[in-house]
Amino acid sequence: MTTRVIATVFLLVLVFGTVLSRAHDNFRIIGTLVKHQSSTLDVKNAEGKTLSIKMDKQTAVFRDKKKVERSALQVGQSLVVDAYGDSEDDALAVEIQIVPPIRGR
């Protein structure tokens, strides 16, 4: 009886853990840096919507495929941000690429 209960609980934890780990979506946000602080950056996308994206200690910043410090982020730069979260409005940046200016902006 005890082994059945333990096996059932283990199976439930395994199933719900898998479901919860897949709850986040991946996003690629392309736009212009409007504002940044130590833990967030605001990026204006092509549709004109400004998205506030969270950053943590593991968020990496690159320019020309080389890792750079966060201090390299400047207002007005074009960025490609790879992030994950429940929505674009609730995204955490994993990697930020500083890219050449996007035409038409």
C-alpha positions in Angstrom: 0.0 0.0 0.0 2.7 2.5 0.9 4.7 1.8 -2.2 1.6 2.5 -4.3 1.1 5.8 -2.6 4.7 6.8 -3.1 4.7 5.7 -6.7 1.5 7.7 -7.4 2.9 10.8 -5.7 6.1 10.5 -7.7 4.2 10.1 -10.9 2.0 13.1 -10.2 5.1 15.3 -9.3 6.8 14.1 -12.5 3.8 14.9 -14.7 3.0 18.3 -13.1 6.7 19.3 -13.1 6.9 18.6 -16.9 3.8 20.7 -17.5 5.0 23.6 -15.4 8.4 23.6 -17.0 6.8 24.0 -20.4 4.6 26.9 -19.3 7.0 29.6 -20.5 7.2 30.7 -24.1 10.3 31.9 -26.0 10.2 35.4 -27.5 12.5 37.3 -29.9 11.9 41.1 -29.4 13.5 43.3 -32.0 13.5 47.1 -31.5 15.1 50.2 -30.1 16.3 50.7 -26.6 14.2 53.4 -25.0 15.3 53.1 -21.3 17.3 50.8 -19.2 18.0 50.3 -15.5 19.9 47.6 -13.6 17.2 45.0 -13.8 14.9 46.1 -16.7 15.1 47.5 -20.1 12.4 49.1 -22.2 12.4 48.3 -25.9 10.2 49.9 -28.6 9.2 47.3 -31.2 8.3 47.8 -34.9 4.6 48.2 -34.0 5.5 51.1 -31.7 4.7 49.2 -28.5 7.2 49.7 -25.7 7.9 46.4 -23.8 9.5 46.3 -20.4 11.8 43.3 -20.2 13.4 42.0 -17.0 17.1 41.1 -16.7 18.9 39.0 -14.1 22.5 38.2 -13.4 22.5 35.5 -16.1 21.3 37.9 -18.9 24.2 38.1 -21.4 24.8 41.1 -23.6 26.7 40.7 -27.0 27.9 43.0 -29.7 29.5 41.5 -32.9 29.2 38.1 -31.3 31.4 39.1 -28.4 30.2 39.4 -24.8 30.2 42.9 -23.5 29.2 44.6 -20.2 25.7 45.9 -19.6 27.2 49.3 -19.5 27.5 49.0 -23.4 23.7 49.3 -23.6 22.8 52.9 -24.7 19.5 54.5 -25.4 18.7 54.5 -29.1 20.6 51.3 -29.9 18.9 48.6 -32.0 18.5 45.4 -30.1 17.5 41.8 -30.6 16.4 40.3 -27.3 15.8 36.6 -26.8 13.6 36.2 -23.7 11.1 33.8 -22.1 8.0 34.2 -20.0 4.3 33.8 -20.0 3.9 36.8 -22.5 6.1 39.5 -24.1 4.9 41.8 -21.3 6.2 39.4 -18.6 9.5 38.4 -20.3 13.0 37.7 -18.8 15.9 38.5 -21.1 18.3 35.6 -21.7 20.4 37.2 -24.3 20.6 40.7 -25.7 22.3 41.4 -29.0 23.4 45.0 -29.9 23.0 45.2 -33.6 23.5 47.9 -36.3 20.7 50.4 -36.7 17.5 48.9 -38.1 16.5 50.7 -41.3 13.3 52.7 -41.2 13.6 53.7 -37.6 
